[in-house]
Amino acid sequence: MSEGGIRAIEEVLQVRPVWVNGGGDLPGQIGAITQAMLAVAAGLCRHVLCIRTVWEASHAALARSGRWAPAGGRATDMGEFRLPYGAASAAQWIALNASHYLHRYKVGREVLGHIAITAREGVQRNPEAIYRDPMTMDDYLSARMISSPFGLYDCDVPCDGAVAVVVSAVDTVADRPTPPVFVEAVGTQILERLSWDQDTLTHLPQSLGPSAHLWTRTELRPTDVDVALLYDGFTFNALSWLEGLGFRGLGEATDFIGDGSTIKLGGALPLNPHGGQLSAGRLHGFGFVREAMLHLRGEAVGRQVEGARVAAVSAGVARPRGPCSCRSSTRPATGSAGTSPRSRSGTTEALPLARRMRTLKEPSDDQVGGARRRSPGRSARAAGRCHRRSIGGFPPQVRADRRIPATGEGAPIDILPRLKAGDSNY
């Protein structure tokens, strides 16, 4: 579903980089941007090109027509334990967690349906999106089942596309025609087993640890967030990020989402106003970064969150997750002591970390010591470009810029409570 990499980019652009980085073991898909921040802050380079390219729509069409031979060979790694039972798709793996969640908290598929419907409403304002037709709850519930409880519209839509983000040293910002956008903080800590099925069933694996880590590195809190760009490879992913990032506690997303008005454009917390991967197209995480940049610079034409100053962004599947919070350089964030530019009406109160973090095990001393509060330091700027298409045509290109700070030092913080007797996922 993807191709390219360092060799292909160097060959096409004929650049001679002084620093390169690539691979899968990064904190989520946007881990490449985090690596770029660190490289610029360390003085290894002044400009870093971060890319994500996918051609999943074309690949699927070629495979179905027999013009692309699937990879063969013996099942390895996770596949050894899943493929013999026919569990070859993430839709099947994460469906286990979603089923457990619906059972544990006694809620129906409608909560996932509101996420899917909100995404479909968003694409009516996004000319680059793949899906265009409106969708009702009846449409959602009657769609063919993929892997219970996931139906067709619980799954993101394949597309061909690419996003490029350039991370640059802060002293290069002055010659840019547009204001930068900052990354306030990132969360990267691992507190669960790196497995789809061997640790938790209450939420998306690897969403709680990085989320808690994020809020230890900034004075901002969930109440300061104006727009949420949360990974929605499946509807349950977005729900898990809403709870993991502290907009609500575990099991409380259903009440928070309600009839869906809370997460729509104009609601208390607009969720993926561009349609997310569920309706706009699966750009594998980088699309959320770009959408955040557009809103924070007031350039999300037709779907702009008015007065947006802070965005929460998340990405990542299978690997460690990597959420981050971004803020506008022209609209300074207020922090936890201030107020958001948009009325919250008490709907997105900041939750104590102890209330949000419930895993099967207590952390070790090494794990707790790894979570540190960071203060923004030397910064870098980034520019992003998106190019996306379905099999049918290319939309116009869109540009956006941002600036990203490095890390500082801080004191360890305990981010996990002791478990109560009988508090188990199983």
N, C-alpha and C positions, 0 to 999 in steps of 0.2 A: 504493500500500500504506500510505500515511500521509497525514494531513491535519492541519490546525490551524495551529500557528505562533503568532507573537506576536500577530497581529491577532485570531485566534479566541480565544486565552486572555484577552486584555485585554477582549474583548467579553463573554465569559461571566462572568469574575470581577469585572469593573468596577473594576479596579485602575488606578492611575496611577503606573507605575514610573518611577524616576529613572534607570534604566539598562536597556538591552535588548541582546540579542545573538542572532543566529541565522544559519544558513547551513550549507552542506555542507563548506566547506574548514576543518575543525577536526581536531585530532588524534584521530580515531576518533569513534564515537558519543558516548562519554563525554567528549569534548572540551568539551561544554557545561558539565560540572562543573568542569573545569580553568579555563575562562573565568570561571566564577562565583567560584572561589577567588581568582583574580587581582583581580576587581572588588571583592570584599569586602576583600582585603588592601590594595588601593589606596585604600580609603575612599570609593569611588563609591557604595556602598550597604551595607546591613547584612544584608539577606535577599535571596536569589536563588532563584527557582523554576525548576528545570530539568526539562523534560518530554521524554518520548518516547512517542508514541502510534502504534499500527499497527492497521490493519483488513484485513490481508492475506487472512485467511480469507474474510471477507465479499466483498472485492473479487474474489477468484478465483471465488467462486460466482456473483457477478453477471456477470462477464465470460463465464463458460462458458454462462450462460443467455441471453446476448445482451442483458441489461438494462444493461450498462455497455459503452460503445463504447471500444475501445482508442485511445490517442493515435496520430495519424497524423503524416505529414510526413517530410521527408528525414532520413536518418541523419546524425548529427553526432558530433563528438568521437570517442570510442573506437568508437562504432557504425559509423563509416565504414569501418573496417578489419575488423570482425567480422561484422556483419549480412549482407553479401553472401555470406558463406560459411556462413550459418546458425548462427553462434556467437552466440546472443542471451542466453545465461544464464551466470551466474557458475559454475554447475556445470560448464560446458564449459571455461571459462577456467582455473579452479583445478584441474580434472582433469588438465590438462597438467603442472602442477607435481607433483601427486600421482603421476602415471604415471612421471615422471622420477625421483622419489624412490624409488619401489618398485624401479625398474630399477637405479638407481645403487647402492643399498644391498642389493640382492638379497633383498628381503623380500616377503612376500605380503600380500594384502588383510586377512589375519587381524589384523594390528596395528591397522588401522582398525576392524575388527569389534569388537575388545575395547573401543574407545572408545565405539562405538555401544551395545554391550551394557551397559557400565557406566552409561551415561546412562539406559537403559531400566530398570535396576535401581533407579536413583535415584528414578524417578517413582512407584515403589511406596510411597515414603515421602512423596510430595508430592501432597496432594489437589487442588492447582491445575493439575496437569499435563494435557496434551492426550492423549498416548498412555498407555494403562493396562496393556496386555497384556504379559506377559513375552516375552523374545526370546532365542533361542539362536543359536549361531554358524551352525548350519544355516539358521535363518530368515534371518539376515543375508546369507549367501552365496547363497541361492536367490532373494532378492528381485530384482525386475526391474531391469535395468541402466538407468541414467539417462545417464551419460557416463563411459565407462571411465576409471578404475577405480571410479567412484562408482555404487553401487546406491541403491535407494530410501532405505535407512536410513543412508546416508552424508550425507543432506541434512536440514537442519532442517525443522521442521513449522510451517506458517503458522498464525497465530492472530490474534485480535483482542485488544488489551490496551493498557495504558498503565502507565508508572511515572513517579512524580514525586519529585524530590529537591530539598529546600530547603537551601541553603547559607547559613549565618548567621554573624555575627560571634561570636567566642569569648566575649565578655562577656554574651551572651544565653543561655548554656548553663545557668546556675544555676537558671532557672525551669522547666527541662524535667523531666518525671517520669522520664526514662530516661537512662542514661549515654551520652555521645557516642562516636562511633567516629572515629578520625583517618585521614586519608590521609597516609601517611608520605612518599611521593614519587611523581612521575609521570615518564614517559619520552615524549619528543615528537620526538626528532631524526630527520631524514630523511637516510638514507645510500644509498638506492637510487632509481632512476628511479620516478616515480609512474605506473607502468604495470602492467597485469596480465601482460604477456607480453614486454616489451622489456628486461628486465634479468636476473632470476633464474629458475631452474627448480628449485632445490634445496629451496625452502621457500615458505611463504606470503609473497607480496610485502609489504614494509614491516613485517616482524616483528622483524628483527634489530637495526636501528638504534635504535628506541624502547626495545627491551628492554635493550640495553647502556647506553643513556642513563639508564634508570631506576636501575640499580645504582650509577651514579656520584653519585647524589643522596641516598644513604642509607648508613648503616653496616650495615643489614640485608643478608643474603645469601640465596641460594636455600635454604640449610639452615635458615633461620629460618622459612620459610613452612609453615604448618600446613594450609592448604586452598587449592586452586587453582581459581579461577573463570575459565576460559579460553574465549574465543569459539569456538564450534563451529557456525558456519553450515554447515560441512562437517567431517567427522571429521578431515580433513587439517589444517584450521585449528588444532584443538586440539593435534595432534601438533607442528605447527610452533611453537606457542607454548611447549610443553614444552621444546623444544630452544632456541628463541630466548631464553627467559628463564633458561636455564642450568641447568635441572634435569638435563639431559643434553646432551652435545655433539651436533653435527650427525651424523645417521645412527645415533644411539645410543638413540633412543626405543623401538625394538623390544625391545631387551634390558631396558630400564627397565620397560616395560609388562608384558612377559612374558605370563603367562596372564591378566592383567587385575587380579590381586589388589593390585598396587601402587597402583592409582589408584581402588580401591573405597573406600567408607566403612570406616574402620578400617585402611586400608593406609598405606604410607609417605607418600603424597601424595594425599589424596582429591581427585578431579577432578569438579567440577560435581555435587555430591551431590543437587541438586534435579532433575537430569535434563537440564540445559542446554537449549539451543535444539533439540537433536536430538530430545528427547522431551517436554520440558515446554512448549515453544512459543517462537516467534521474537519476542522482545521487543527485538531489534536492539541488544543490548549492555547496556542499562540493567538487565535482569534479573540479570546477573552482579554488578552493583554492589549491588543489593538483597540478593542471597543472601549476599554477603560481610558485609554489615552484620548480617544475622540471625545468622550464625555467630559473629561477633566479640562479639555481645551475648548469646550463649547462648540465642537465640530461634528457632533452626531446629528446631522441634518435629518429632521423629521421625527426623531426619537430622543432628542436631547433631554436629559434629566436636568431641570432648571437649577442653577446654583450649585451644581455638583462640585465638591471640593475634595472628597475622599471616596475612593473606590476599593472594594475588596475583590481580589482576583484569586482563583484557585485553579489548579490543573493537576493531572496525574492519574495514571491507572497502573496497576500491577507493581510499579516501582514506588519508592518513597514519594509522598506527595509534596507539593511546594506552593503553599499559598503566599500571597504578598498583599500589602496594602499600598496604594498609590495616592498621591495628593497633588493638587494643582499648584504650580509655582505662582500663579497670579491670584489664587484664592487661598490664603494661608489657612491651614487646618486649625481648629480651636483646641483640640485635645479634650481629655475627659472632663476638664473643669468647665469647658465652654458649651455652647449649644450648636446643634447642627443648623445649617441654613434652611432646612425643611422640617416641618413639624413632625414629630415622632408620635405624638398622642399616646406616649407610654408603651408603644407596641414593640420597640426594639431595645428594651433595657439591657444593660450590660450584665451578664451573669457571672457570678464568682467562678473562678477556674475549677474549684473543687466540685461545684455542682455540674459542670460540663464534662468533666473527665471521669468516666467510669469504664475501666477496662478490667480484664480478668485478673491481672496481676499488679502488684505494687512495683514501682520502678526500683532498680538498683541504685546505689549511691552514684555510680558512674553515669547512669541515665539522668538523674536529677541534676548532677553537676554540669551536664552538657547544656542545660537551658539557662541562658544568660540574658539579662536585660541589656540591650544595646542602645546607644545614643547615635543619632545621625552624625556622620563625619564628612569626610571629603566626598564629593558627589561626582556623578558622571551623567551625561546626557545620552538619550537614545532617540533614534528616529525609526519609525516603522512603516512598512509598505505592505499592503495586502493585495493579492491577486487571486480571485476565486472564480471557478466556473463549474457548472454542471455540464453534462455532455450536450452541448447545444450552442455555447457562445461565451464570450468573455465580457464581464462588466468593466467599467472604467476603473483604473487604479486609484487608490486613495492613500494619502501620506499622513503621518502623524509623528510627533516628536515626544521625547521624554528625557528626564534626568534621574539618575539613580545614585543614592549615597552608599558609601562603604560602611563598615561596621566599626563599633567602638568597643569598650570594655564595660563590664558590669558585674553585679553580684549574682551568685546562684539563687535560684528560686524554686521552691517545691511546687510542682504543678499537678501533683496527683494526690487525692485523698486516700485514706485507708478504706478498703472495701467493707461494706456491712456484711454480716453473716448472711449467707444465702444469695448474695447479689452475683448471679452468674448469668452468662449468656446462653447456657444450655439447659 
